[in-house]
Amino acid sequence: MKRVAVRISAREYRALAELRYVVRRFLNFSEAAARAAKVEPQQHQLLLALKGLPPGERPTVRTIAERLQLRHSKDASKDGFRLPTWRDSAAR
């Protein structure tokens, strides 16, 4: 893929820096709120991704991995990321 040089103005750099600052502040707030609720931040992110799926979207590992920006692999359970299946629920 060919790279194209893009000129970014000082104003655009400032806007980008401000956006990244606001995102970092929100993430810090969100992590602290999750911990205050006795939930790990990653668990909170998973719950939010599941609850916030668009109507009709199935909560597959691929979909949730994309929503959480995790690398999905065919053997995701070895990486420590696996969503429970209906079989897990039925075994209880």
N, CA, C and O of each residue as an XYZ file, in Angstrom:
368
protein
N       0.840     -1.167      0.000
C       0.000      0.000      0.000
C       0.891      1.238      0.000
O       1.820      1.361      0.798
N       0.585      2.135     -0.902
C       1.378      3.351     -1.034
C       0.955      4.376      0.015
O      -0.237      4.614      0.208
N       1.923      4.974      0.685
C       1.655      6.022      1.675
C       1.571      7.366      0.981
O       2.362      7.678      0.090
N       0.615      8.139      1.397
C       0.450      9.477      0.844
C       0.787     10.480      1.946
O       0.267     10.403      3.059
N       1.657     11.410      1.615
C       2.029     12.436      2.590
C       0.860     13.407      2.748
O       0.309     13.903      1.766
N       0.497     13.664      3.995
C      -0.597     14.588      4.286
C      -0.041     15.697      5.165
O       0.622     15.440      6.170
N      -0.314     16.904      4.782
C       0.122     18.043      5.588
C      -0.938     18.322      6.644
O      -2.123     18.449      6.336
N      -0.497     18.415      7.879
C      -1.409     18.704      8.979
C      -1.008     20.053      9.571
O       0.156     20.285      9.900
N      -1.973     20.911      9.696
C      -1.692     22.255     10.212
C      -1.530     22.211     11.734
O      -1.912     21.241     12.389
N      -0.961     23.272     12.270
C      -0.816     23.385     13.730
C      -2.183     23.331     14.404
O      -2.333     22.723     15.464
N      -3.170     23.960     13.795
C      -4.534     23.941     14.340
C      -5.076     22.507     14.407
O      -5.697     22.122     15.398
N      -4.839     21.723     13.356
C      -5.295     20.327     13.335
C      -4.558     19.493     14.383
O      -5.167     18.641     15.030
N      -3.251     19.728     14.559
C      -2.498     19.030     15.610
C      -3.076     19.341     16.988
O      -3.232     18.443     17.816
N      -3.397     20.624     17.236
C      -3.983     21.001     18.522
C      -5.333     20.317     18.727
O      -5.633     19.843     19.822
N      -6.143     20.269     17.678
C      -7.457     19.622     17.774
C      -7.294     18.126     18.055
O      -8.020     17.563     18.874
N      -6.351     17.495     17.383
C      -6.090     16.069     17.612
C      -5.583     15.831     19.031
O      -6.017     14.887     19.691
N      -4.685     16.661     19.498
C      -4.166     16.535     20.862
C      -5.287     16.714     21.882
O      -5.334     15.990     22.876
N      -6.183     17.661     21.653
C      -7.312     17.883     22.561
C      -8.248     16.679     22.574
O      -8.703     16.255     23.636
N      -8.532     16.135     21.407
C      -9.386     14.947     21.320
C      -8.780     13.785     22.105
O      -9.470     13.130     22.886
N      -7.496     13.537     21.895
C      -6.838     12.438     22.601
C      -6.836     12.679     24.112
O      -6.990     11.731     24.882
N      -6.668     13.912     24.543
C      -6.707     14.265     25.958
C      -8.090     13.973     26.547
O      -8.196     13.381     27.621
N      -9.132     14.382     25.852
C     -10.496     14.153     26.336
C     -10.808     12.655     26.389
O     -11.445     12.189     27.333
N     -10.369     11.912     25.395
C     -10.580     10.459     25.391
C      -9.856      9.818     26.574
O     -10.432      8.976     27.263
N      -8.610     10.203     26.818
C      -7.855      9.653     27.957
C      -8.538      9.970     29.278
O      -8.610      9.113     30.158
N      -9.045     11.205     29.428
C      -9.765     11.573     30.656
C     -11.006     10.711     30.835
O     -11.288     10.244     31.938
N     -11.740     10.500     29.764
C     -12.936      9.662     29.842
C     -12.572      8.233     30.215
O     -13.232      7.635     31.065
N     -11.539      7.675     29.600
C     -11.128      6.305     29.907
C     -10.697      6.170     31.366
O     -11.038      5.183     32.019
N      -9.956      7.142     31.883
C      -9.561      7.108     33.290
C     -10.780      7.164     34.200
O     -10.861      6.417     35.175
N     -11.735      8.051     33.886
C     -12.967      8.141     34.656
C     -13.726      6.813     34.614
O     -14.187      6.323     35.645
N     -13.851      6.240     33.428
C     -14.598      4.997     33.247
C     -13.963      3.848     34.035
O     -14.667      3.067     34.674
N     -12.633      3.748     33.987
C     -11.936      2.698     34.741
C     -12.135      2.875     36.241
O     -12.369      1.900     36.954
N     -12.044      4.098     36.721
C     -12.249      4.360     38.152
C     -13.679      4.040     38.567
O     -13.899      3.474     39.638
N     -14.656      4.394     37.730
C     -16.057      4.097     38.041
C     -16.301      2.592     38.076
O     -17.037      2.106     38.935
N     -15.698      1.857     37.160
C     -15.847      0.396     37.146
C     -15.269     -0.200     38.425
O     -15.904     -1.035     39.069
N     -14.075      0.227     38.788
C     -13.449     -0.305     40.008
C     -14.258      0.049     41.251
O     -14.364     -0.758     42.174
N     -14.823      1.242     41.277
C     -15.660      1.657     42.417
C     -16.900      0.776     42.527
O     -17.436      0.584     43.618
N     -17.354      0.238     41.391
C     -18.515     -0.653     41.373
C     -18.091     -2.117     41.559
O     -18.891     -3.035     41.377
N     -16.806     -2.319     41.928
C     -16.258     -3.660     42.166
C     -16.263     -4.529     40.902
O     -16.478     -5.739     40.962
N     -16.022     -3.881     39.764
C     -15.940     -4.579     38.481
C     -14.613     -4.186     37.839
O     -14.230     -3.016     37.863
N     -13.923     -5.149     37.275
C     -12.685     -4.836     36.565
C     -13.026     -4.028     35.312
O     -14.055     -4.277     34.685
N     -12.188     -3.073     34.941
C     -12.480     -2.259     33.755
C     -12.731     -3.090     32.489
O     -13.598     -2.749     31.684
N     -11.977     -4.173     32.315
C     -12.174     -5.012     31.134
C     -13.548     -5.682     31.173
O     -14.197     -5.825     30.137
N     -13.993     -6.092     32.361
C     -15.323     -6.686     32.487
C     -16.393     -5.650     32.151
O     -17.374     -5.955     31.473
N     -16.196     -4.423     32.632
C     -17.131     -3.356     32.333
C     -17.201     -3.105     30.832
O     -18.289     -2.923     30.286
N     -16.061     -3.094     30.168
C     -16.033     -2.885     28.720
C     -16.786     -4.004     27.996
O     -17.514     -3.744     27.038
N     -16.611     -5.240     28.451
C     -17.317     -6.367     27.843
C     -18.820     -6.229     28.041
O     -19.594     -6.413     27.101
N     -19.234     -5.904     29.265
C     -20.663     -5.733     29.542
C     -21.260     -4.612     28.696
O     -22.363     -4.742     28.166
N     -20.525     -3.515     28.577
C     -20.990     -2.395     27.772
C     -21.088     -2.791     26.296
O     -22.050     -2.431     25.618
N     -20.102     -3.522     25.805
C     -20.127     -3.964     24.406
C     -21.328     -4.878     24.150
O     -21.989     -4.763     23.117
N     -21.606     -5.776     25.081
C     -22.745     -6.676     24.918
C     -24.063     -5.925     24.976
O     -24.928     -6.106     24.118
N     -24.214     -5.091     25.977
C     -25.463     -4.346     26.167
C     -25.691     -3.342     25.035
O     -26.837     -3.060     24.683
N     -24.644     -2.817     24.481
C     -24.762     -1.776     23.470
C     -24.745     -2.254     22.033
O     -24.662     -1.438     21.115
N     -24.820     -3.562     21.816
C     -24.852     -4.056     20.438
C     -26.091     -3.533     19.717
O     -27.158     -3.421     20.319
N     -25.955     -3.215     18.441
C     -27.121     -2.779     17.676
C     -28.170     -3.900     17.633
O     -27.818     -5.078     17.702
N     -29.440     -3.542     17.522
C     -30.489     -4.561     17.445
C     -30.212     -5.542     16.303
O     -29.879     -5.146     15.186
N     -30.359     -6.819     16.613
C     -30.138     -7.849     15.596
C     -28.706     -8.322     15.478
O     -28.450     -9.345     14.843
N     -27.768     -7.609     16.070
C     -26.345     -7.999     16.019
C     -26.118     -9.112     17.031
O     -26.475     -8.973     18.201
N     -25.525    -10.219     16.582
C     -25.270    -11.337     17.478
C     -23.955    -11.122     18.214
O     -22.991    -10.631     17.626
N     -23.905    -11.484     19.497
C     -22.671    -11.270     20.285
C     -21.656    -12.390     20.071
O     -21.352    -13.146     20.993
N     -21.141    -12.489     18.862
C     -20.124    -13.498     18.577
C     -18.770    -13.034     19.103
O     -18.581    -11.853     19.395
N     -17.852    -13.951     19.220
C     -16.498    -13.594     19.659
C     -15.914    -12.580     18.686
O     -15.278    -11.612     19.103
N     -16.124    -12.794     17.410
C     -15.583    -11.878     16.393
C     -16.156    -10.470     16.577
O     -15.421     -9.483     16.543
N     -17.476    -10.389     16.771
C     -18.122     -9.089     16.936
C     -17.626     -8.381     18.191
O     -17.288     -7.198     18.148
N     -17.583     -9.103     19.309
C     -17.148     -8.484     20.565
C     -15.663     -8.131     20.502
O     -15.253     -7.081     20.995
N     -14.864     -8.998     19.902
C     -13.435     -8.691     19.748
C     -13.258     -7.407     18.943
O     -12.410     -6.578     19.274
N     -14.046     -7.241     17.897
C     -13.969     -6.011     17.103
C     -14.393     -4.807     17.936
O     -13.736     -3.766     17.911
N     -15.494     -4.950     18.675
C     -15.987     -3.843     19.502
C     -14.970     -3.436     20.566
O     -14.844     -2.255     20.890
N     -14.246     -4.417     21.108
C     -13.252     -4.137     22.148
C     -11.856     -3.909     21.564
O     -10.899     -3.648     22.293
N     -11.759     -4.012     20.248
C     -10.486     -3.856     19.553
C      -9.450     -4.854     20.061
O      -8.293     -4.507     20.302
N      -9.893     -6.102     20.217
C      -9.011     -7.194     20.601
C      -8.668     -7.995     19.363
O      -9.447     -8.052     18.411
N      -7.510     -8.606     19.379
C      -7.127     -9.458     18.264
C      -7.883    -10.762     18.400
O      -7.754    -11.450     19.413
N      -8.666    -11.113     17.402
C      -9.424    -12.350     17.425
C      -8.598    -13.438     16.763
O      -8.044    -13.243     15.682
N      -8.523    -14.578     17.419
C      -7.844    -15.717     16.819
C      -8.801    -16.894     16.844
O      -9.754    -16.910     17.622
N      -8.551    -17.872     16.001
C      -9.455    -19.027     15.961
C      -9.510    -19.731     17.306
O     -10.561    -20.235     17.702
N      -8.389    -19.768     18.007
C      -8.368    -20.407     19.320
C      -8.286    -19.326     20.384
O      -7.310    -19.244     21.130
N      -9.315    -18.502     20.446
C      -9.315    -17.341     21.336
C      -9.241    -17.729     22.799
O      -8.734    -16.952     23.609
N      -9.732    -18.909     23.165
C      -9.720    -19.292     24.575
C      -8.301    -19.439     25.106
O      -8.079    -19.258     26.304
N      -7.340    -19.761     24.256
C      -5.947    -19.853     24.711
C      -5.392    -18.484     25.066
O      -4.470    -18.371     25.874
N      -5.962    -17.432     24.455
C      -5.535    -16.065     24.755
C      -6.247    -15.506     25.979
O      -6.010    -14.363     26.370
N      -7.120    -16.307     26.584
C      -7.817    -15.860     27.775
C      -9.097    -15.092     27.499
O      -9.699    -14.552     28.427
N      -9.526    -15.030     26.250
C     -10.758    -14.320     25.911
C     -11.716    -15.312     25.273
O     -11.510    -15.758     24.144
N     -12.756    -15.648     26.007
C     -13.749    -16.562     25.472
C     -15.097    -16.189     26.051
O     -15.242    -16.036     27.264
N     -16.076    -16.044     25.188
C     -17.429    -15.771     25.648
C     -18.103    -17.085     26.000
O     -17.902    -18.080     25.303
N     -18.902    -17.118     27.069
C     -19.621    -18.341     27.395
C     -20.619    -18.694     26.294
O     -21.178    -17.813     25.641
N     -20.829    -19.968     26.102
C     -21.786    -20.428     25.115
C     -23.020    -20.962     25.817
O     -23.043    -21.072     27.043
N     -24.039    -21.293     25.049
C     -25.253    -21.851     25.658
C     -24.920    -23.174     26.341
O     -25.567    -23.527     27.327
N     -23.936    -23.909     25.850
C     -23.542    -25.169     26.489
C     -22.996    -24.928     27.893
O     -23.246    -25.715     28.807
N     -22.238    -23.821     28.062
C     -21.723    -23.481     29.395
C     -22.871    -23.254     30.364
O     -22.824    -23.706     31.508
N     -23.905    -22.551     29.904
C     -25.059    -22.268     30.754
C     -25.829    -23.537     31.078
O     -26.282    -23.719     32.208
N     -25.979    -24.412     30.098
C     -26.747    -25.645     30.285
C     -26.033    -26.608     31.227
O     -26.679    -27.423     31.886
N     -24.708    -26.520     31.296
C     -23.934    -27.434     32.151
C     -24.056    -27.085     33.619
O     -23.722    -27.903     34.476
N     -24.524    -25.896     33.926
C     -24.609    -25.465     35.325
C     -25.754    -26.075     36.043
O     -25.953    -25.806     37.228
